[in-house]
Amino acid sequence: MLETLTATAQILGLPTVALVGVLMGLTWIVAVVRRDASVVDAVWAVGFVLTTWQAYALTQGGGFEARRVAVFAAVTLWGLRLWLHLGIRHAQEGEDRRYATMRARWGRSFALSSLTTVFGLQGGLMLLIASPVLAVMAAPGAPAVTPWDILGGAMCAVGLVVEAVADRQLTAFRRRAEGGEAVLDTGLWRYSRHPNYFGECLFWWGLGLVAVAEGAAWALASPALLTWLLLRVSGVALMETTIPGRRPAYADYVARTSAFIPWWPRRPG
């Protein structure tokens, strides 16, 4: 396990840090010029694609090629779909209320402060969360398909579909006239209040298990960190504090619907 960590750091550490640093720096410049920090959300998604492509190119000839190609394809599909989804939403809705609130609170200092609190922070998290991908690309690994590959691949596939379907259902809901104060409680959203975040976590847990096949159990810290962030810091935690004030029916929805892991709705009383 330590050998895999060392190899990953030696081969991909500096190039990956450089790529993410340049990407986030350029994104920050665009955000300052446009006065719109939401550009970082779509870049967050495509950043994983770029780091994966670079890691694959720098490690040609190393590791079990079928595993490397599978991870390459999975992250590319996940990242480009999310990039397109977030890009379209941003074009239609403008700057996210999170960044708008921060901009109003910090005033003129927001432009400089956001370099570290928004762009630098997301860049650092990207480096940590991408660790299963980097491990698979850099490690010599087991030269055959393992049960970890099968389980991890299945989780990636299910997570990708769940997140994509949930995002599509949410987009359609927002476009409907009744989307003002109504609550989305159909489709996947009948079984989870945040199925999109659940799908994203499931996808990265799958990648973590694939990394285990390479002897990189340390890479499971990536999905663990992502899950904690979505549940306790952003994502679920943030949405649960802002939605009730905008949607009165949300309290009843909370009472009957699982917060994260999809489950059958509870009956009233």
DAWO-V502938 format. One record per backbone hydrogen bond with DSSP energy under -0.5 kcal/mol. NH is the residue of the N-H (numbers start at 1). CO is the residue of the C=O. Records with the same first field share a line. If there is no record, write none. Layout:
BEGIN
NH->CO ; CO
END
This chain:
BEGIN
5->1
6->2
7->3
8->4
9->5
10->6
11->7
12->8
13->8 ; 9
16->12
17->13
18->14
19->15
20->16
21->17
22->18
23->19
24->20
25->21
26->22
27->23
28->24
29->25
30->26
31->27
32->28
33->29
34->30
35->31
36->31
39->36
40->37
41->38
42->38
43->39
44->40
45->41
46->42
47->43
48->44 ; 45
49->45
50->46
51->47
52->48
53->49
54->50
55->51
56->52
57->53
58->54
59->55 ; 56
60->57
62->59
65->63
67->64
68->64
69->65
70->66
71->67
72->68
73->69
74->70
75->71
76->72
77->73
78->74
79->75
80->76
81->77
82->78
83->79
84->80
85->81
86->82
87->83
88->84
89->85
90->86
91->87
92->88
93->89
94->90
100->96
101->97
102->98
103->99
104->100
105->101
106->102
107->103
109->106
110->107
111->108
113->109
114->110
115->112
116->113
117->113
118->114
119->114
120->115
121->116
122->118
123->119
124->120
125->121
126->122
127->123
128->124
129->125
130->126
131->128
132->129
133->130
134->130
135->131
136->132
137->133
138->134
139->135
142->213
144->142
150->146
151->147
152->148
153->149
154->150
155->151
156->152
157->153
158->154
159->155
160->156
161->157
162->158
163->159
164->160
165->161
166->162
167->163
168->164
169->165
170->166
171->167
172->168
173->169
174->170
175->171
176->172 ; 173
179->176
180->177
182->178
185->183
189->186
190->187
191->188
192->188
193->258
195->192
198->194
199->195
200->196
201->197
202->198
203->199
204->200
205->201
206->202
207->203
208->204
209->205
210->206
211->207
212->208
213->209 ; 210
214->211
215->212
216->211
219->216
220->217
221->218
222->219
223->219
224->220
225->221
226->222
227->223
228->224
229->225
230->226
231->227
232->228
233->228 ; 229
234->229
236->230
237->230 ; 234
239->235
240->236
241->237 ; 238
242->238 ; 239
243->239
246->242 ; 243
247->243
249->181
250->247
251->248
253->249
254->250
255->251
256->252
257->253
263->191
266->256
END
